[in-house]
Amino acid sequence: MVVMVRDMGPLMTAILLAGRSGSSFAAEIGTMKVNEELNALKTFGLDPIPFLVVPRILAGVFVTPLLTFYSILMGVIGGVIVMLGLGFTLPLILHQLASSVHLNDLGAGISKSAVFGVIVSAVGCWHGLRTQQGPSAVGLSTTRAVVTSLLLIIVADAVFSAISFLLK
Amino acid sequence: MNAPDNIAISVKDLTVGYGDNVILQNVNFQVRRGEVFVILGASGSGKSTLLKAMIGLYPPLSGEVWIEGGNLVAAQEKERLALLRKFGVMYQSGALFGSLTVLENVRLPLDEFSNLPDPLKEVAALARLKLVGLGAAADKMPGELSGGMQKRAAIARAMALDPRILFLDEPSAGLDPITSAGIDLLITSLHHFGFTFVIVSHELPSIYSIADRVVMLGSGAKGIIAAGKPAELRDGATDPWVRRFFNRQPDPGHSLEPS
C-alpha cells in the first residue's frame, strides 16, 4: 500500500498523462505552428508562451495531483478488494493500512505528482513549439513528447527516491 | 527616417537568410500608401520569406523595414507593438484558430488590445465579417468553412484593429477561379476604402486584376529582377525569364521527351 501511495500512483498517473495529455499538447501546438496560427499570434503582438504554454503548465501542476489522488484511491480500493478476496477481514485490512501508510507518504506522492505534471505539460508544449514543417512533423513531435516525458518522469522519480532515502 | 507622406512601407538594403544561407540580398523597394503592391516570383524565390521579414517574423541579417515611419527591425518592445498595430496579416492557410468560432477569431485582437466595452467589440468584429461577406458565418467554426471563406475570415481578422496596411500571403492559392475572383473583388473593394495591400502571389490572372505595381524575385538572383506595372512587364520586360513568367511559357530547354 505504501508503494501505491508513494510511487505507483504518481508514476502510473504521470505515464498515462504523458500518453494522453502530453502528446495532445504537442499535437495541438504543433498543428497550430504548421497552420501558422503561432505566427498569427506573434503578428498581433501576442507571445505564444503566456498565451498557450503557461495555462497548460498550470493545468498540469494543479490537475495531476488531483488525478494522482484519484489513482491512489482506486489503487487502495483495488488492494482492499483483493485482500478481502484472499479472506482477510475489512477491520484487519484497514488497521494494517492505517499502521503502514502515513500522511507524509501521501504528501510525498502528491507533491511528486505536481512535478510530474510540470514535466509532462512543459515537454509536450516544448515539442509542439519545436515542430518543423511537413506532413510528418506533428506526428514526430507527438512521439518525441511522449518519449521525452517518460524518460524525464523516470529520472525525476529516481531523484525523488534518492532524496527520500537521504532524508530518512 | 523622414519618409515622404505617400510612402507606407520602405524596405532598405534588406538581406534575409538562415545562418550562412542567404536567400535575399540587399533588397530595396517602397510601397506607396493606398496601392496594391504584389511580390511575385518563382517557387523558392523567397517571396514568403520576404513577406515574413517585412512583418517582423524573421529577423533580417541586415537592412531595415520602415512601416509608417517606424523601423520594425530596430524597434524596441513598446514601439514594436505599436508598429504591429499598423498592419494586419492574412496567412496562406488562413491561420484561423480552430478552437474559436469565426466571430471569436475576429474578436481576439480586440479582446487583447482594445478598450472597447464587450458589446461594442462584438459589433466591431461582426462589422468586419459583414465587410468580407461572412456575417452569416459568424458562429461557425473555421473547420466548417470552405477555403475561400477561411481566407475571407482571415482578412476580416487582419482588419480587426483597424490597420491601414494589409499583408496577404497567397490569397488565391488553392482556390477555384470563381472563388479566387471573389477574393480579388474583395481586395479591390477594400482598396477603395484606402487600404494599402502587400500581396505575395504568383497567380497571374489575380495579379493582372488587382495589382498596381509588382516586384519580381528571381530564384537564383537573391533579389528583385523586375519591377513595374504587370502589363508593362508582360509586354516590355527585357529579361527573358520575366517575359516567359508573364506569358506562362516554359523554359526553352524544357522537354517532355525522355532523356
Interface residues (C-beta under 8 A of the other chain):
Chain A: T31 M32 N35 E36 E37 N39 A40 K42 T43 F44 G45 L46
Chain B: K52 I55 G56 L57 R80 L81 L84 R85 F87 G88 V89 Y91 Q92 S93 G94 A95 L96 F97 G98 L108 P109 E112 F113 R157 L161
